């Protein structure tokens, strides 16, 4: 089958296989920002739909509400792009063991639909080479659960691995680890860092409210003997979730 589109990917070193020198992971070089309902509605209008933008956006919003309510009722949803199904994860000791929010998590499984799989068959991959060894966050681990799926336990330890992520100079105003909520408000990590190295940070997460968060590291660290003149912000490219109501799919 002829490839119609191509995903461009950078290769970055796999930090989890320390004994393998030439092990890389692919990172898709995304183009543009994340499309939201407003963007989708605009594209539908651009496709010469007779419906007004406000009408289409209202329909999409209503559709989202119905899907969320359906999943909350424990029913799977299948559309033209994916199938979403309720999931409860965690270990259960004994058949009569009750649900324990500290151990079990409510989330969703998501799998591409037949139509989406057919589209993915038309996608090729272009390797751009090794990603620049600049500062980046590679992986975030919740120490309490051992998970790396983006879930975070408030008031518990978190491990961040990457490169050039050391907070330096430690204690300087404006530098540190910051969680950013959907409205853009920042919550800084105030506990003293348990570990603060160029490739690894360990710290206690703040008492974050349930919801979706982003993580930024702000530092003037440089591998040379001279610190950067201006702080550098290193964002984690994936969203983090706190609480059962904001669990990521997948």
C-alpha positions as CSV (number, residue, x, y, z in Angstrom):
1,X,0.0,0.0,0.0
2,X,1.4,3.4,-1.0
3,X,2.2,5.7,2.0
4,X,0.2,8.9,1.9
5,X,1.6,10.6,5.0
6,X,4.8,10.3,7.0
7,X,5.5,10.7,10.7
8,X,8.9,12.3,11.3
9,X,10.7,10.8,14.3
10,X,13.8,11.7,16.3
11,X,15.7,8.9,18.1
12,X,16.6,9.5,21.7
13,X,18.6,7.3,23.9
14,X,16.7,4.8,26.1
15,X,17.7,5.7,29.7
16,X,16.1,2.5,31.0
17,X,18.7,0.2,29.4
18,X,21.9,1.5,30.9
19,X,23.8,-1.6,29.9
20,X,23.0,-1.1,26.2
21,X,24.9,1.7,24.6
22,X,23.1,1.9,21.3
23,X,19.5,1.6,22.3
24,X,17.1,4.3,21.2
25,X,13.4,5.2,21.4
26,X,11.5,7.0,18.7
27,X,9.9,10.3,19.4
28,X,7.4,11.6,16.9
29,X,8.1,15.2,15.9
30,X,4.5,16.6,16.1
31,X,3.5,19.5,13.9
32,X,1.2,22.2,15.2
33,X,-0.7,22.2,18.5
34,X,-3.3,19.9,19.8
35,X,-6.7,20.2,18.0
36,X,-9.7,20.9,20.2
37,X,-13.4,21.0,19.4
38,X,-13.2,24.6,18.2
39,X,-10.5,23.6,15.7
40,X,-12.5,20.6,14.5
41,X,-15.6,22.7,14.1
42,X,-13.7,25.2,12.0
43,X,-12.4,22.5,9.8
44,X,-15.9,21.1,9.3
45,X,-17.1,24.6,8.3
46,X,-14.1,24.9,5.9
47,X,-15.3,21.7,4.3
48,X,-18.3,23.6,3.1
49,X,-20.7,22.5,5.7
50,X,-24.0,24.4,5.6
51,X,-24.1,24.4,9.4
52,X,-22.8,27.4,11.4
53,X,-19.6,27.2,13.4
54,X,-21.5,27.7,16.7
55,X,-24.0,24.9,15.8
56,X,-21.2,22.4,15.0
57,X,-19.3,23.3,18.2
58,X,-22.5,22.8,20.2
59,X,-23.0,19.4,18.7
60,X,-19.4,18.3,19.4
61,X,-19.6,19.6,23.0
62,X,-22.9,17.7,23.5
63,X,-21.3,14.6,22.0
64,X,-18.4,14.8,24.4
65,X,-20.8,15.1,27.3
66,X,-22.8,12.0,26.2
67,X,-19.6,10.0,25.7
68,X,-18.3,10.9,29.2
69,X,-21.7,10.0,30.8
70,X,-21.8,6.7,28.9
71,X,-18.4,5.7,30.0
72,X,-19.1,6.8,33.6
73,X,-22.1,4.4,33.4
74,X,-19.7,1.5,32.6
75,X,-20.6,1.2,28.9
76,X,-18.0,1.1,26.2
77,X,-18.1,3.6,23.3
78,X,-17.1,2.9,19.7
79,X,-16.7,5.6,17.1
80,X,-15.0,6.0,13.8
81,X,-11.6,6.6,15.4
82,X,-11.3,4.4,18.6
83,X,-13.0,2.2,21.1
84,X,-13.0,3.3,24.7
85,X,-13.9,0.9,27.4
86,X,-14.0,1.2,31.2
87,X,-11.1,-0.3,33.2
88,X,-10.3,-0.9,36.8
89,X,-6.6,-1.7,37.4
90,X,-4.7,-2.9,40.4
91,X,-4.1,-6.2,42.3
92,X,-7.0,-7.9,44.1
93,X,-6.2,-10.2,47.0
94,X,-9.1,-12.6,47.5
95,X,-12.4,-12.7,45.6
96,X,-14.2,-10.7,48.3
97,X,-11.6,-7.9,48.4
98,X,-13.4,-4.5,48.2
99,X,-12.3,-1.7,45.9
100,X,-9.5,0.3,47.5
101,X,-8.7,3.7,45.9
102,X,-5.2,3.6,47.3
103,X,-4.5,0.4,45.4
104,X,-7.0,0.3,42.5
105,X,-7.5,2.9,39.8
106,X,-10.4,3.7,37.5
107,X,-9.4,4.5,33.9
108,X,-10.1,3.7,30.3
109,X,-8.7,1.3,27.7
110,X,-8.4,2.8,24.2
111,X,-7.9,1.0,21.0
112,X,-8.0,2.2,17.4
113,X,-11.0,1.4,15.3
114,X,-10.9,-0.6,12.1
115,X,-11.1,2.7,10.2
116,X,-8.3,4.2,12.2
117,X,-6.1,1.1,11.7
118,X,-6.7,1.4,7.9
119,X,-5.5,5.0,8.0
120,X,-2.5,4.1,10.1
121,X,-1.6,1.6,7.4
122,X,-1.0,4.5,5.0
123,X,1.4,6.2,7.4
124,X,5.1,5.9,6.8
125,X,8.0,6.8,9.2
126,X,10.9,9.1,8.3
127,X,13.8,8.9,10.8
128,X,15.4,12.3,11.3
129,X,18.4,10.9,13.3
130,X,19.4,11.2,16.9
131,X,17.7,14.0,18.8
132,X,19.9,16.9,19.9
133,X,21.3,16.0,23.3
134,X,19.8,19.1,24.8
135,X,17.9,19.3,28.0
136,X,14.8,17.1,28.1
137,X,12.6,15.0,30.4
138,X,12.4,11.4,29.4
139,X,10.3,9.6,32.0
140,X,8.3,10.3,35.1
141,X,7.8,7.6,37.7
142,X,5.3,7.6,40.6
143,X,7.3,5.9,43.4
144,X,4.2,4.9,45.3
145,X,2.7,2.9,42.5
146,X,5.8,2.3,40.4
147,X,3.8,3.5,37.3
148,X,5.1,5.5,34.4
149,X,1.7,6.1,32.8
150,X,1.4,9.7,33.8
151,X,-0.5,9.1,37.1
152,X,0.8,11.1,40.1
153,X,0.1,10.5,43.8
154,X,-0.1,13.8,45.7
155,X,2.3,14.2,48.7
156,X,4.4,11.2,47.5
157,X,7.8,10.8,45.8
158,X,8.3,11.2,42.1
159,X,11.3,10.3,40.0
160,X,12.1,12.3,36.9
161,X,14.8,11.1,34.5
162,X,16.2,12.9,31.4
163,X,19.2,15.1,30.7
164,X,20.4,18.4,32.0
165,X,17.5,18.6,34.4
166,X,19.5,19.4,37.6
167,X,18.1,22.4,39.4
168,X,21.0,24.8,39.7
169,X,21.6,26.9,41.6
170,X,19.3,25.1,44.0
171,X,17.2,27.6,46.1
172,X,17.3,30.4,43.6
173,X,14.0,32.2,43.2
174,X,12.1,31.2,40.0
175,X,14.0,27.9,39.6
176,X,12.7,24.5,40.5
177,X,10.0,22.0,39.6
178,X,6.5,23.3,38.7
179,X,3.2,21.6,38.2
180,X,0.8,23.6,35.9
181,X,-2.9,23.0,35.9
182,X,-5.3,23.4,32.9
183,X,-5.9,27.1,33.7
184,X,-2.2,27.8,33.8
185,X,-1.8,28.2,37.5
186,X,1.6,26.9,38.8
187,X,2.3,24.8,42.0
188,X,6.0,24.6,42.8
189,X,7.6,21.7,44.6
190,X,8.7,23.2,47.9
191,X,10.2,20.1,49.7
192,X,14.0,19.8,49.4
193,X,14.9,17.6,46.5
194,X,15.9,14.1,47.6
195,X,18.1,13.8,44.6
196,X,19.2,16.5,42.2
197,X,21.4,15.3,39.4
198,X,21.7,16.2,35.7
199,X,20.0,13.0,34.7
200,X,17.7,12.3,37.7
201,X,15.5,14.2,40.1
202,X,13.6,12.7,43.1
203,X,11.2,15.0,45.0
204,X,8.0,15.0,47.0
205,X,5.0,16.0,44.9
206,X,2.8,18.8,46.3
207,X,-0.8,18.2,47.5
208,X,-2.1,18.5,44.0
209,X,-5.9,18.6,43.3
210,X,-7.5,16.0,41.1
211,X,-7.2,16.9,37.4
212,X,-4.7,17.1,34.5
213,X,-1.3,18.7,35.1
214,X,1.8,19.6,33.2
215,X,5.3,19.5,34.6
216,X,8.0,22.0,33.9
217,X,11.6,22.1,35.2
218,X,13.2,25.6,35.3
219,X,17.0,25.7,35.8
220,X,20.2,27.5,34.9
221,X,22.2,24.3,34.9
222,X,24.8,23.8,32.2
223,X,27.3,21.0,31.8
224,X,30.0,23.5,31.6
225,X,31.5,25.2,34.6
226,X,29.4,28.3,33.9
227,X,25.7,28.5,34.6
228,X,23.3,29.7,32.0
229,X,22.7,33.5,32.1
230,X,18.9,33.0,31.8
231,X,16.7,30.2,33.2
232,X,15.7,27.4,30.8
233,X,12.3,25.8,31.0
234,X,12.2,22.1,30.3
235,X,8.6,20.8,29.7
236,X,7.5,17.3,30.0
237,X,5.6,16.6,26.7
238,X,2.9,14.4,28.2
239,X,0.1,15.3,30.6
240,X,0.0,14.0,34.1
241,X,-3.2,13.1,36.0
242,X,-4.1,13.2,39.6
243,X,-7.2,11.4,40.9
244,X,-9.6,8.9,39.5
245,X,-11.7,11.4,37.4
246,X,-8.8,12.4,35.2
247,X,-7.1,9.1,34.4
248,X,-5.5,9.0,31.0
249,X,-6.7,6.5,28.4
250,X,-4.5,3.7,27.1
